[in-house]
Amino acid sequence: CVKVDRYKKLLKDEKDVKYAGMYYNFEIFHMLEKQIPVDSVEVKETVHEFSWEPVGSKFAVIHGESQTNNVSFYGLKEGHTPVLLKKYERKSANRIFWSPTGQFVVLAGLRQMNGVMEFIDSSDFTSMGNDEHFMANEVLWDPTGRYVITGVSYWAHKVDNGFRIWSFQGKLIKSISIDKYCQLCWRPRPPTLLSKEQIKEVKKSLKKYSDTFSLKDRQRLSKAS
């Protein structure tokens, strides 16, 4: 994707040529298709953030002219032009953070927006949770896509330093304050030993496995009691 800035008006006078107004195009290059076709998405407002879904076929754009921005999600399919899937209006968000496994996304209003967050499932655009980490300046997904960390770094603010751990659904799990906390890094997740076919089979049979493990959990609880 290439972002192209364009002027709306061309103003000419006797001595100079001036340009007025801006709008933006996203030129989408389909690199794996024959002759690399190009599609265009026009955005008439100021663009603040663009982000691809890491695993999937969607991208999101934050655009607007004021403190509350709009967030648009587009979907791509081979041989088709991008389709607007969902538009959120008047959102307190200036950053987009996709889960490493795709589908789930955090819309965050960092720094001057006071750390407000919304956790969204982009498969059906369900809002799973809303919360706030005041003065947060970072959002970090863990490599599995199950947990999210928000932090207030000493590098950005000298007070209220620390981090919070959230589930991917936006449930607060742990809040930890650390004086002069600066940075947290997740341990990288090693690549899976399963083939694509095996992963597909596991996902297909997930309910069967879930029922089996739930039964074992209940048996252990009954023994413990």
TIFIBA-550073 format. One record per atom (N, C-alpha, C): x, y, z. Coordinates in steps of 0.001 Angstrom, whole numbers, plus 524288, in hexadecimal, padded with zeros to 5 digits. Example, Ala and Ser with C-alpha at 12.3 -4.5 7.8 and 13.67 -1.06 7.14 Angstrom:
BEGIN
833867E9C681E78
8300C7EE6C81E78
833907F31C81E78
832327F73681BA8
835667FBDC81BE4
832648001E81EBE
//
This chain:
BEGIN
803477FB5B80000
800008000080000
80370804DF80000
80211808A67FCBF
804D980DA07FC75
801058120B7FD90
802658156C80141
7FF17819EB80280
800BC81E827FF0B
7FCEB820C47FC43
7FDE78251B7F8B0
7FAFF829ED7FA9B
7FDDA82E2C7FB7B
7FB738331F7FD17
7FA34836607F846
7F5658384D7F800
7F3C083B677F37B
7F156840907F547
7F1CA844897F200
7EF6A849997F322
7EA14849F37F07D
7E66984C767F334
7E12284D087F118
7E0C08516A7ED12
7E3BB855B17EDF9
7E33685A467EA9C
7E88C85C537E8E4
7E8A385E597E444
7ED41860F27E231
7EBF8866BD7E187
7EEDC86A087E45A
7EDD086FA77E43C
7F240872717E164
7F0DC875757DD80
7F4D2878387DA6F
7F40587E1A7DAF0
7F85D880DC7DB91
7F82B8868C7DB38
7FC72888467D76E
7FD7288D497D739
8012688F497D35B
806BE88D717D453
8082A88CA27D93E
80D9988B6A7DA77
80E7F885D37DC54
80A86883527DE50
80B8487E557E0F5
8070387A8A7E014
8082D875A17E10C
804408717D7E0DF
803CB86F337E653
7FF1E86EF37E852
7FE4B86CF47ED92
7FA65868757ED74
7FADF865137F163
7F76A860957F1DD
7F456861097F6F0
7EF8A85F367F6D9
7EC3385F9C7FB7A
7E94B85A7D7FC5D
7E8A28592F8014F
7E5A385485802B3
7E8A184F8580185
7E79684B928049A
7EA3984687803D2
7E6408421D8041A
7E72E83E24800E5
7E47C83929801A1
7E868834DA8006E
7E6EF83014801B6
7EAD482BE3801B6
7E8C1827197FEDE
7EC448248F7FC1A
7EB1081FA17F989
7EEA281B5C7FBA1
7EC66816C67FC79
7EF8D812257FD87
7EF7E80EC87F8A1
7F40980E397F646
7F48180AFF7F193
7F60D805757F33B
7F28A801BC7F256
7F3557FC537F3FA
7F5607F9297EF5A
7FA267F72E7EFC6
7FC8F7F40B7EBA5
7FBDB7EE3B7ECEC
7F9497EB607E973
7F8767E5C17EA25
7FD357E2DA7E7DB
801397E2377EB03
806497E05E7E92A
806357DABB7E720
802957D7877E91E
802857D2077E79E
7FED97D0EB7E30B
7FC457D4F87E108
7F8BE7D4337DCA6
7FB627D5C07D784
7F95C7D3BC7D344
7FBA07D4A47CE20
7FB987DA6F7CCBB
800037DC637CAFB
800CB7E1D67C95C
800327E5C47CDDF
7FFFE7E3DE7D2A3
7FFD27E7217D763
7FBB97EB807D6E7
7F6C07EA217D70E
7F2AA7EE307D6CD
7F2DD7F1BC7DB97
7F0FB7F6887DAE4
7F1217FA737DF10
7EB9F7FC757E018
7EA177FC797E50C
7E51C7FEB87E6A7
7E628803957E9E5
7E25E8070F7EA08
7E30B80BFE7ECD0
7DEAB80CCA7F0C0
7E02780E7E7F575
7DC6580FE47F983
7DD39815A57FADD
7D928818C57FA46
7D99F81E617FB43
7D7C881FB7800BC
7DAD4822D880372
7D971824C3808A9
7D9C682AB68087E
7D58282D5F809A1
7D5578330B80916
7D6F8835F680E03
7D7DF8331A81255
7D9808358881736
7DF438346F8183F
7E17B8374181BF0
7E6F38367281D5E
7E7BC830F181F71
7EBB782E4981D7E
7ECD7828E981F1B
7F0CB828F982398
7EF768264F827DE
7F2D98262982C75
7F5A2820EB82D1B
7F34081CB582B35
7F5848178282C05
7F365813BD827F1
7F6D7810498261C
7F55B80C1E82282
7F7D78072082481
7F4F1802C88247D
7F7307FDEC82680
7F4B77F92E823E0
7F8087F59C82203
7F64C7F0B181FB7
7F53B7ECA9823F7
7F15F7E96882322
7F08E7E4D682673
7F50B7E10482561
7F7FF7DF5682970
7FCA27DC0A8287C
7FB5D7D6D9825E2
7F7107D47082787
7F5647CF7D82530
7EFBA7D03782385
7EEE87D0E181E7D
7E99F7D1F481C97
7E9C97D583817E0
7E5627D7E5816B8
7E4EE7DAFF811E8
7E26E7E04C812E2
7E31A7E25F81798
7E0B17E761818DB
7E4D87EB7C81A0C
7E3477F0718198E
7E68E7F4B181B7D
7E30E7F8D781DEB
7E5587FBE582163
7E25A7FFE18243A
7E4F78052B823A0
7E1C98093F82391
7E3AE80E9A822EB
7E1158121282702
7E42881544829AF
7E2098194782D26
7E25E81E7782A49
7DDF882126829E1
7DDD68260D826EC
7DA02829CD8297C
7DB0282ED1828E1
7D78F832C282B25
7DA5A837EA82BDB
7D77F83BC382DB1
7D9928410A82E11
7D9AC8432D833A2
7D7EC8402183776
7D77B8424183CC3
7D97483E51840C0
7D85783F52845B9
7DA0683BEB849F9
7D7838368884998
7D2C48364B8479D
7D02483149846C6
7D07282FE584100
7D2C682B7283FDC
7D3C1829DD83A7A
7CFF4825AB838B4
7D01282487833B7
7CD248203183177
7D0E281BAF83059
7CEE4816EA830D7
7D20E8124282FC3
7CF3080EEA82BBC
7D1C580DD282761
7CF5E80ABC82333
7D26A805AE82265
7CF7880163821C7
7D1C27FC4A820A9
7D0417FAAA81B20
7D41A7F8F381823
7D33D7F72F812C3
7D4E17F1798123C
7D2377EEC080EB1
7D37F7E95480D98
7D5407E8A8807F9
7D8E37E50D80721
7DAEB7E3F3801E8
7D9CC7DE5480061
7D85D7DD9F7FB75
7D7CC7D8697F939
7DA587D8637F3D9
7DC997D3F77F27D
7DF3B7D38D7ED74
7DB637D4977E902
7DCEC7D8207E581
7D9A27D9657E108
7D5597DD4E7E229
7D5427DF7E7E6F5
7D1397E3467E862
7D3B37E83A7EA8E
7D0D97EC8A7EA1A
7D2AC7F1707EC5F
7D1D17F1557F24A
7D4C67F4697F550
7D4057F48E7FAF8
7CE797F6277FC6B
7CC627F3AD8006D
7C7077F4A280225
7C71D7F6D4807B0
7C4257FB1080890
7C3A97FD3680DCE
7C0577F98381119
7C2BC7F73981521
7C0067F37781875
7BD457F60F81D0B
7BFD27FA0481F31
7BDAB7FC95823D1
7C01E801ED8247B
7BCE7805C082609
7BEEB80AF982742
7BCF080C9C82C9D
7C0A980DBC8300C
7BF5880FD783534
7C01F815BE8350C
7BC3D81893836C1
7BC9B81E45836B7
7BD748206183C3F
7C08A8249C83C83
7C18F8276184165
7C3C7823C584597
7C8348216F84453
7CAF781E06847F9
7CFA9820E584A45
7D0918203284F55
7D5418225F851CF
7D9BA81E85850F5
7DBC681E7884C3F
7DFE481ABE84AD2
7E3BC81D548471A
7E8BC81C648480C
7ECBF81E3E84468
7F0A681A05842F0
7EFEB8153984503
7F35E810DC843AD
7F02480BE1842F1
7F2238087583F8C
7EFA98037083E71
7F3957FF2183FC1
7F1EA7FB59842E4
7F5617F70E8445D
7F2A67F1DD84345
7F45E7EF2F83F16
7F22B7EA2183DAA
7F4B67E5CA840DA
7F1A37E1D584210
7F3D57DD1484457
7F78A7DA908405D
7FBE47D82E84222
7FF827D59883E71
7FCE97D14183B50
7F8AC7CF1283D5A
7F5EB7CAE683A9C
7F14C7CCF28376E
7F09E7D21F83743
7EC5A7D46B83442
7E7317D4588373C
7E32D7D643834C4
7DDB67D65383696
7DCC67DA4983AEF
7DFAD7DA0D83F2A
7DEB87DD7C8439F
7E2287E25C8434E
7DFEF7E6C7844D7
7E2B67EBBA84444
7E15E7EF53848D8
7E53C7F25A84A76
7E4707F64384E8B
7E4BF7FBA784C09
7E0AA7FEC084CB1
7E0B98043C84B22
7E21E8076284FF7
7E68580A1984FC7
7E87B80CBA85470
7E914812908538B
7E7BD815868578A
7E8BE81B2185790
7ED1D81C3985B66
7F1EE81C548597C
7F67981CDE85CDF
7F7F68229585D91
7FB5C8236B86162
7FD7E82894862A1
7F92482C958639A
7F8468303D86010
7F48F8347886123
7EEF38328B86197
7EDD082DAF85FFC
7E88A82B828607F
7E7EA8284E86579
7EBD98287B868E3
7EB6D8266886E39
7EB098207C86EAE
7EC7181D9D86A9F
7ECC3817F386B29
7E79C8150986AD9
7E3C28171F86818
7DED6814438676B
7DF9D80FF286365
7DCD480B8D86428
7DD838070A860B4
7D84E8046C85F9C
7D7FA8022785AFA
7D37D7FEDF859A8
7D5817F9E685711
7D39D7F56F858F0
7D5357F050856F2
7D1007EE6185338
7D2807ED5A84E5A
7CEAF7EC1384A45
7CFFC7E6DD847B4
7CBEB7E3C8846B4
7CC5A7DEFF8439A
7CAD27E06A83E04
7CEA57E08483A77
7CD977E26A83529
7CAD77DE64831BD
7C9CA7D9AC833C9
7C6DF7D5DC830A9
7C1337D79383003
7BF0B7DA0383419
7B9B87DC11833C5
7B9527E18F83612
7BDD37E3D68377B
7BE4C7E9218399E
7BB297E9CA83EAE
7BB8C7E5B9841E6
7B9647E5FF84726
7BD327E8F684AAC
7BB227EC9484DBF
7BE567EF47851A6
7BE6F7EBE585690
7C3057E9B1857CA
7C36A7E60585C1E
7C4587E8B986157
7C6687ED7B8612B
7C7617F03386616
7C99A7F59B8653E
7C87A7F90F868EA
7CAA67FE5E868F3
7CD167FF6886E45
7D196801E986E3E
7D41E8031E87337
7D8068078387265
7DB04808A187679
7DEB980CF587641
7E38380BBA87995
7E81580D0187794
7ECE580CF787AAC
7EF1C8127987A41
7EE088159787E38
7EF3E81B2687DF9
7F50881C1987CE9
7F61781F528790B
7FB59820EE87764
7FE6B81C93874A3
7FBE38184687348
7FEAD8140587096
80117815F886B83
805D68142886A78
80876815BD865A4
80A2F8111486259
808C580C4686408
80A34807B3860F4
8061C8036686193
8056B8006485D67
801F67FBD485D61
805007F76485AD3
8055D7F2F785D8B
808937EE9785BAE
805757E98785BDF
804887E72D85751
802107E2018571A
8062F7DDD585832
804907D9A985AEB
808337D54B85B7A
8080B7D21285676
80C197CEEF85556
80C6A7CC3B8504B
807F17C87184F36
805427C6978535F
800EF7C2F685287
7FBDB7C5BB8511E
7FB9A7CADD85204
7F6D17CDBE85109
7F2BC7CD0985544
7F4537CB15859E3
7F09D7CA2A85E27
7F0A47CE8B86236
7F4F27D1618628A
7F57F7D56386690
7F78E7DA7B86438
7F63F7DEC0866DE
7F8007E3F086540
7FA457E6B886A04
7FE977E97086949
800CC7ECA186D73
800857F25C86BE3
7FECB7F59586F97
7FF157FB4386EE8
802CD7FD5C8730F
805D980145871AC
809B98033587554
80A2F8091E8755E
80BD580B16879E0
80D3F8109A87A6C
81318810B987B6E
81618811FE87777
81BC8811C4877C5
81E0E816B587A3D
82238815EE87D34
8250781A5287F90
8274981DDE87B5B
8284B81BB2876C8
82A5481ECF87271
82657822CA87088
82150821AF8715A
81D2D8254286F99
81AE98287C8740A
81A6482621878A7
8182D828D487D32
81B708277388205
81BFF82B1188584
81F3A82A3B88A2A
81C1A8283D88ED4
816F9827AB88E46
813B5825DD8929C
8102082174890B7
80DED81E8F89483
80A2C81A5389369
80C5D8164388FAE
811698150B89027
813D98113F88CA6
8124E80BA788E19
811CA8086A88A1C
81058802F388AEC
80D7C800DF8862E
80B4A7FC2F886BC
8088C7F9DC8824C
803DA7F6B88842C
800557F5A488093
7FBAF7F27F881A4
7FB497EE2487DA0
7F9697E9B087F5E
7F8AD7E52487BEF
7F2D57E46187B1B
7F14A7E3EF8762B
7EBD07E345874B7
7EB2B7DE3D87193
7E6807DC01871BD
7E53C7D7D086E18
7E4157DA37868C2
7E3F77D706864B9
7E2E17D91385F7D
7DD5C7DB3B85F12
7DA0B7D9ED862F6
7D4AB7DBDB862F7
7D4117E0F786609
7D8747E2D886848
7D83E7E7CC86B17
7D74C7E752870E3
7D7EC7E2A78731A
7D7457E1E6878BC
7DC817E2DA87B74
7DC887E63A87F64
7E1537E75A8824C
7E2C87E2AD885AF
7E78F7E0BC884FE
7E96D7DC30887DE
7ED0F7DDC188C55
7F08E7E16A88B52
7F4727E2E688F41
7F6377E87C88E55
7F6F07EB5B8929E
7F9027F0A789253
7FDCB7F0FA895D7
802357F29B893A8
807217F2AB89683
8099E7F81089613
80ADA7FA6B89A8C
80D837FF7789AA9
813527FE8F89BB3
816A2800E78988C
81C528006F8991D
81EAE805DA89891
821798079089C8E
823F780CAC89C5D
827E880CE2897EB
82773810C6894A3
82AF18119D89030
82AD580D0D88C4D
8264A80A8D88BDA
825958067D887CF
8267B808DE88269
8299A8063587F32
82AE18084987A03
828C5804FA87587
829927FFD7875CC
828477FCB087133
8272C7F70D872C5
823AC7F48A86FD2
8229E7EEF787072
822C97EC6F86B18
8252F7E7D786AC8
825817E4F9865D6
8238D7DF68866A9
81FD47DDBC8636E
81DF87D85D863B6
822277D49B861AB
822757D01086412
825E47CBF686204
823AA7CA0C85CD3
826E37C9A8858BA
824E67C7E7853A1
8229C7C269853F4
81EA07C17C850EF
81C397BC4D850CF
81ED47B91184C85
820D17B45D84DCD
823557B128849C1
81F587AF6F845AC
821117AE75840E6
81D6B7ACBD83CD2
81B067A77683E2E
816337A69E83C8D
8137F7A1BF83DBC
815F979D2583AE4
815977989B83D43
81793793CA83ADC
81361791178379A
80E9C79334837BF
80A52790E5834CA
80A3A792F782F34
8088A78FBC82BA7
807DF7916A8263C
802C77947B825BA
80204797188214A
7FD3279A0C82064
7F8687967782094
7F90C791BE81E88
7F4B978E0281E8E
7F35778C5F8241E
7F75678B9882768
7F66578A1482CD0
7F3C678E8082FDC
7F58D7934E82EE9
7F321797CB83186
7ED667983F82FF0
7EC4B7977082AF1
7E6EE797B482908
7E38F7938582B9C
7E5BD78EE282C47
7E2DE78A9582EB5
7E1D178BB08347D
7E5A978E028372F
7E4F278F5783CB3
7E0907935A83D4E
7E09A7976A83A03
7DC8479B6A83A49
7D7267991183928
7D7027956183571
7D216792E4833FA
7CFF078FA883877
7D36A78D2B83B78
7D1CD789A883FB7
7D23F78C3184513
7D2907916784536
7D38B7942384A1E
7CF517931B84E31
7CA66792D384C81
7C627791E98503E
7C6BA78C93852CD
7C84B788AB84FC7
7C8FF78368851F4
7CD4F7837185613
7D1B678606854D8
7D6027865585899
7D4557897085D69
7D16578DAA85C8D
7CFAE790F7860DD
7CC3F78DEB864A7
7C8A678AC886297
7C5347879A865E7
7C859783A686909
7CC5A7815186692
7CF9F77D708693D
7D29077FE186DCC
7D4EB7847386CE5
7D7F3786FA87101
7D463789228754C
7CFB878AF0873DA
7CC0378CD6877C4
7CA587886987B67
7C996783CD87932
7C83477F3A87C55
7CC9777DDE88025
7D17577E0287E47
7D5EA77CDE881AC
7D663780E988602
7D55B785E1884BD
7D58A789FB888B0
7D1797890488CF4
7CCC87878888B64
7C8A57867F88F35
7C9FD781D4892A8
7CC5A77DC689047
7CDF67792D89351
7D21777A9A89761
7D5CC77DD8895EA
7D9E177F7C89993
7D79C782CF89E07
7D3E67863089CA6
7D168789688A0AC
7CE577860F8A48B
7CBA47820F8A29C
7C8A177EAD8A60B
7CC2A77B8E8A9A7
7D0D1779E28A7A9
7D4977771E8AAE9
7D6CD77AAF8AF22
7D7EB77F908ADA7
7DA23783498B156
7D65A7849F8B5B5
7D13A784A98B478
7CD5A785FD8B870
7CC32781448BBE4
//
